Amino acid sequence: MTEKEKLGKYLLKLRERIPSKEYDKEHISQQELADSNTGLTKFFIGTVERGEANPTLDKLILLAKALDLKTITLLELEINVDKYIKELEKK
């Protein structure tokens, strides 16, 4: 398993913990997650979950926000998801 595939598998597990609000399913679908979060598409989420994508930091932060993560740690640096998105919106 590649490192990108490990990341994708982890993100899939996080998505599967979010209940669906629109469909009669146990967890939110890629489409529902994309529809309810600006900057994300079903295609993007799918490629990340399959370990095919090379997401930018901005996309990873948007995905973290969609998955209801408050912080993420990259390169031993903790990033506040909400603060990062606010700074991104100011651009």
N, C-alpha and C positions, 0 to 999 in steps of 0.2 A: 504494500500500500504506500502510495506517495504521500508526501507531506500535504500537498493540496487536497488529496483525497481524505486525509485525516481531518483537515479543517472542515471540509464539506460534510463529512459524517457527523462531526461535532455540531455544526450549525443545523443539520437536519434534526438531530436529537433535541436541540433547543426549540426548533419550530414545532416539533411534535408535542411539546409541553404546553403549547398555547391552544386553548379550546377555540373551535370554530364558532363564529357568531352567525354566519350566513347559511352554512350547509349542515346537513344532518350527518356530521362526521365527528370523530373523536378530537381531531386537531385541525388547525388552520391549514388550508392548502397554500401552495406557492402563489396561486392567482389571488386568493383572498389577502394574503400578506402583501403582495405587490399593490393591489387595489387600495389598500388602506394606508400605504406609506409612500409619500412623494419621493421620487428618485429611484424607485426600485421597479423592476419588471419581472414577470414570471420567468422569462428567458434568463435573465441575470441570476436570479435565485437558483434556478435549475443548474446552470453551469457551475456555480459555486458549490452547490451540494454534490455534484458529480465529480468535483475536483478538476474541472476543466478551465476555470476562470483564473485570471490574475487580477483580482480586484484592487482598486486604488484604496488608499486610506480613507478617502471621503466615502466611497461605497461601503467599506467595512463598517464605518461609523454609522451610516444610515441603516445598514443591516442590523447592527447591534441595537440601535434604537428600536427598530421594528420588532426585534426579539425581546424587547423590554430589559435590556442589560443597562445597568447604570454606569459601569466602568468596564474597560477592557485593558489588558496589559499586553503591550507590544515591546519587545526588546527591553524588558524589565522596567518599562516606563508606563505608569498608570495614566490612562486618558479618561477624563470625565466626558461621557457621551453627550449629555445635554449641553454642557459648556461648549464643546466642539461644534455641535450643530448650530448653536446661537452664533458663534463666530463665523461659521460657514455662511449663514444667512445674511450676515452683514456685508459680505463681499459684493 
